[in-house]
Amino acid sequence: MFVLGIESSCDETGVALVHRTRGLVAHALHSQVEMHAAYGGVVPELASRDHIRRLLPLTRQVLGTAGIGIRDVGAVAYTEGPGLAGALLVGAGAAHGLAYALGVPVVGVHHLEGHLLSPLLADPAPAFPFVALLVSGGHTQLMRVGGVGDYQLLGETVDDAAGEAFDKTAKLLGLGYPGGPALARLADAGTPGRFKLPRPMIASDDLDFSFSGLKTAVAIAVRGRTLEGNDKADLAADFQAAVVDVLVAKSLGAVDRAGVPRLVVAGGVGANRSLRERLTASAAARAIEVYYPPLEFCTDNGAMIAFAGALRIATFGPAGSFGVRPRWELASLVVPE
């Protein structure tokens, strides 16, 4: 059976086809970054309107790439939340309309569950159970994943998420939108060690995170100072090193507490080269298996929604009525009795 997946939670329109036995068959993505760059951030109304323009052409493109017709689709999955309400409604409306017209099941997918399960698209894929470091946009969480729908929250950020800290620090350094990737590129040109930035909560007894103080430390470092030469690059490198230190320490701590020697990294920050290198080396030294989704599936995409939807339908069957959830805690997902 082919499952069509639709992602429209924020500023990327993603469509994909997954087959239950063949896996990912085709996918397409349109990013709105160029459109929002002029405003320095995502404009919700513009995002929603662009999803309307892009969704059906992308669906036709994916079907053409797969070499199938719309009548071959056996189920439709869409991002139900969290995200921008208007953007989510575009995907929900299209998904339910298609499912009704075709007479096939429809399933709403939690956006973060899509990220959480996206490393299963890699080859090799991790086996359940595993510990997941979810670093996506406004979320930084550590989860124990026992299976589809079986999630235990181990730790999370108490204020700014890592992605938010990257974006806010990039703004302090005068970098463009999107700030996180721009800061990471600048950090690659710098040398860490000049600026003594804190590693918030790295030695705490829990698995929670805090990154707002790190962002404030950068603000203090640049206050009343003209950054010249390599100053910006070195400061970016120090900031990135501090974030990576905390993420690595907490992730390894979560593996120890959960007693599961497998670690999965998912979400946009999971594409960060420095984080991948440090985690891979640290995990190897402790005989811990570490998995990442392919780089193209770290940011928002339709493939992760189609894949998570296919797994949910196979495990629990189709469920859900029309609606969106702009706010939706991942920890609220439970395995049905």
C-alpha positions in Angstrom: 0.0 0.0 0.0 1.2 3.5 -0.8 0.9 6.2 1.9 1.0 9.8 0.8 2.5 12.1 3.4 2.0 15.9 3.6 4.1 18.3 5.8 3.0 21.9 6.1 3.7 22.9 9.7 5.8 26.0 9.1 7.9 27.2 6.2 8.5 24.0 4.1 6.0 22.2 2.0 6.8 18.5 1.8 5.1 15.7 0.0 6.2 12.0 -0.1 5.1 8.5 -0.9 6.0 5.5 1.2 5.2 1.9 0.4 4.8 -0.5 3.3 7.3 -3.0 1.9 9.4 -0.9 -0.5 9.9 2.0 1.9 10.4 5.6 0.6 9.4 5.7 -3.0 9.5 9.5 -3.9 9.5 12.8 -2.1 9.6 16.5 -3.0 10.2 19.7 -0.9 9.7 23.4 -1.4 11.4 25.7 1.1 10.1 29.2 1.8 13.4 30.5 3.2 14.0 32.9 0.4 10.5 34.4 0.7 10.8 34.9 4.5 14.4 36.1 4.5 13.2 39.6 3.5 11.3 39.8 6.8 14.0 38.2 9.0 11.7 35.4 10.0 8.6 33.4 9.2 5.5 35.4 8.4 2.6 33.0 9.1 0.1 34.4 6.6 2.6 34.2 3.8 3.6 30.7 4.8 0.0 29.5 4.7 -0.6 31.1 1.2 2.5 29.5 -0.2 1.5 26.1 1.1 -1.7 26.5 -0.9 0.2 27.3 -4.0 2.8 24.5 -3.7 1.0 21.5 -2.2 -0.9 20.1 -5.2 1.9 20.7 -7.8 4.3 18.9 -5.4 1.8 16.0 -5.1 1.6 15.7 -8.8 5.4 15.7 -9.0 5.8 13.0 -6.4 3.2 10.8 -8.1 4.9 11.3 -11.4 8.3 10.4 -10.0 6.8 7.2 -8.5 5.1 6.4 -11.7 1.7 5.8 -10.1 -1.7 7.5 -10.3 -3.6 9.2 -7.5 -6.0 6.2 -7.3 -3.0 4.0 -6.3 -2.7 5.9 -3.0 -4.1 3.7 -0.1 -3.8 6.1 2.8 -3.0 9.8 3.5 -0.9 11.1 6.4 -0.5 14.7 7.3 1.1 16.8 10.0 -1.6 17.5 12.6 0.6 19.6 14.9 2.4 21.3 16.4 3.0 24.2 14.2 1.4 27.4 12.7 -2.3 27.0 12.8 -3.0 28.3 9.3 -0.2 26.3 7.7 -1.4 23.1 9.4 -4.9 23.7 8.2 -3.7 23.8 4.6 -2.2 20.3 4.9 -5.1 19.0 6.9 -7.6 20.2 4.4 -5.7 18.8 1.5 -5.2 15.4 3.2 -8.8 15.0 4.3 -10.1 16.1 0.9 -7.9 13.6 -0.9 -8.7 10.8 1.5 -12.5 11.5 1.2 -12.4 11.6 -2.6 -10.4 8.4 -2.8 -12.2 6.6 -0.1 -9.0 5.8 1.8 -7.9 6.2 5.5 -6.3 9.4 6.8 -4.1 9.7 9.8 -2.8 12.8 11.6 0.9 12.7 12.6 2.7 14.5 15.4 5.4 16.6 13.7 8.0 15.7 16.3 7.1 12.0 16.0 8.0 12.3 12.4 11.4 13.7 13.3 11.8 11.1 16.1 11.3 8.2 13.7 13.1 9.7 10.7 16.5 7.9 11.5 14.6 4.7 10.6 14.8 6.0 7.0 18.6 5.5 7.2 20.5 2.4 6.2 21.3 0.8 8.5 18.4 1.8 10.7 18.3 1.5 14.5 16.4 -1.2 16.3 14.0 -0.5 19.1 14.5 0.5 21.9 16.8 3.5 21.6 17.4 6.9 23.2 16.6 9.9 20.9 18.1 13.4 21.1 15.4 15.5 19.4 16.8 18.9 18.5 14.3 20.5 16.2 13.5 24.2 16.1 11.9 25.1 19.4 12.4 21.7 20.9 15.3 20.0 22.7 14.3 16.8 24.3 15.7 13.4 25.2 13.3 10.5 24.8 13.4 6.7 25.3 11.7 5.2 22.3 10.5 1.6 22.9 8.5 1.4 19.7 6.0 3.3 17.6 3.9 5.3 20.1 6.0 4.2 23.1 7.8 7.3 24.2 9.2 8.3 27.6 10.5 11.8 28.2 13.9 11.7 29.9 14.8 15.4 29.8 14.0 18.7 28.0 14.9 22.3 27.8 13.6 24.5 30.6 13.9 27.7 28.5 15.4 28.3 25.0 15.9 25.2 22.9 19.3 24.7 21.1 17.8 25.7 17.8 16.3 28.9 19.3 19.7 29.7 20.9 21.4 29.3 17.5 18.9 31.7 15.8 19.0 34.3 18.6 22.8 34.3 18.8 23.0 34.6 15.0 20.9 37.7 15.3 23.2 39.1 17.9 26.1 38.6 15.5 24.2 40.3 12.6 23.8 37.2 10.6 20.9 36.6 8.1 17.9 34.4 8.2 17.8 31.5 8.8 20.3 32.2 11.6 21.2 28.7 12.8 22.8 27.4 9.6 24.5 30.7 9.1 26.0 30.6 12.5 27.2 27.0 12.0 28.9 28.0 8.8 30.6 31.0 10.5 31.7 28.7 13.4 33.5 26.4 11.0 35.8 29.4 10.1 36.5 30.3 13.7 38.7 28.9 16.5 37.1 28.1 19.8 38.8 29.1 23.1 39.0 32.9 23.0 35.6 33.5 24.7 34.9 31.7 27.9 31.2 30.8 27.5 29.3 28.8 30.1 28.0 25.2 29.6 24.6 25.6 31.3 23.3 22.6 33.4 26.1 20.4 32.0 26.8 19.1 35.6 23.2 18.9 36.8 21.9 15.7 38.2 19.0 15.6 35.7 18.8 15.4 31.9 17.3 18.8 31.3 18.8 21.6 29.2 19.0 25.4 29.4 20.4 27.6 26.7 19.0 31.1 27.4 21.9 31.9 29.7 24.4 30.9 26.9 22.7 33.3 24.5 22.9 36.1 27.2 26.6 35.4 27.7 27.1 36.0 24.0 25.2 39.3 24.3 27.4 40.4 27.2 30.5 39.5 25.2 29.5 41.7 22.3 28.1 44.6 24.4 30.0 47.8 23.8 32.5 46.1 21.6 33.3 46.3 17.9 33.9 42.9 16.5 36.8 42.9 14.1 38.8 40.4 12.1 38.0 36.9 13.3 36.0 38.0 16.4 32.6 36.9 15.0 33.9 33.6 13.7 35.7 32.8 17.0 32.7 33.8 19.1 30.4 31.6 16.9 32.9 28.7 17.3 32.8 29.1 21.1 29.0 29.3 21.1 28.7 26.2 19.0 31.3 24.3 21.1 29.3 25.1 24.3 26.0 23.9 22.8 27.7 20.7 21.5 29.4 20.0 24.8 26.0 20.1 26.6 24.2 18.1 24.0 26.8 15.4 24.0 27.1 15.2 27.8 23.3 15.0 28.3 22.8 12.5 25.5 25.5 10.1 26.9 24.0 10.5 30.3 20.6 9.6 29.0 22.0 6.4 27.4 23.5 5.4 30.7 20.3 6.0 32.6 18.0 4.3 30.1 20.4 1.3 29.8 20.0 1.3 26.0 23.3 1.3 24.0 21.7 3.0 21.0 21.4 6.7 20.4 19.4 8.4 17.6 19.8 12.1 16.7 16.9 13.8 14.9 15.8 17.3 13.9 17.3 20.3 12.2 20.2 20.8 14.6 21.0 17.1 14.0 22.5 18.2 10.7 25.2 20.2 12.5 28.6 18.8 11.5 30.3 19.5 14.8 27.6 17.8 16.8 27.7 14.7 14.5 31.5 14.5 14.8 31.6 14.9 18.6 28.7 12.5 19.2 30.0 9.8 16.8 33.5 9.9 18.4 32.2 10.0 22.0 29.7 7.2 21.4 32.3 5.0 19.7 34.6 5.3 22.7 31.8 3.9 24.9 30.6 1.2 22.5 27.3 3.1 21.9 25.6 2.8 18.5 24.6 6.3 17.1 22.3 6.9 14.2 21.4 10.0 12.2 18.7 10.5 9.5 20.0 11.4 6.1 20.8 15.1 5.9 17.9 15.8 3.6 15.5 14.5 6.3 16.9 16.5 9.2 14.8 19.5 8.5 11.0 19.4 7.9 10.0 17.1 5.1 7.1 15.0 3.8 9.1 11.7 3.9 9.1 11.6 7.7 5.4 12.3 7.9 4.5 9.6 5.3 6.8 7.1 7.1 5.5 7.9 10.6 1.9 7.7 9.2 2.6 4.3 7.6 4.0 3.0 10.8 1.0 4.3 12.8 -1.5 2.8 10.4 0.3 -0.6 10.5 0.6 -0.5 14.3 -2.7 1.0 15.4 -4.8 1.4 12.2 -6.1 4.8 10.9 -7.4 7.2 13.5 -8.4 10.8 14.0 -11.0 13.3 12.7 -10.4 16.6 10.9 -8.5 19.1 13.0 -5.1 20.6 13.8 -3.1 21.0 17.1 -0.8 24.1 17.0 0.3 23.1 20.5 0.8 19.4 21.1 3.2 17.8 23.6 5.0 14.7 22.2 4.9 13.1 25.6 1.1 13.0 25.4 1.3 10.3 22.8 0.5 7.0 24.4 0.2 3.4 23.1 -3.6 2.7 22.9 -4.8 -0.1 25.1 
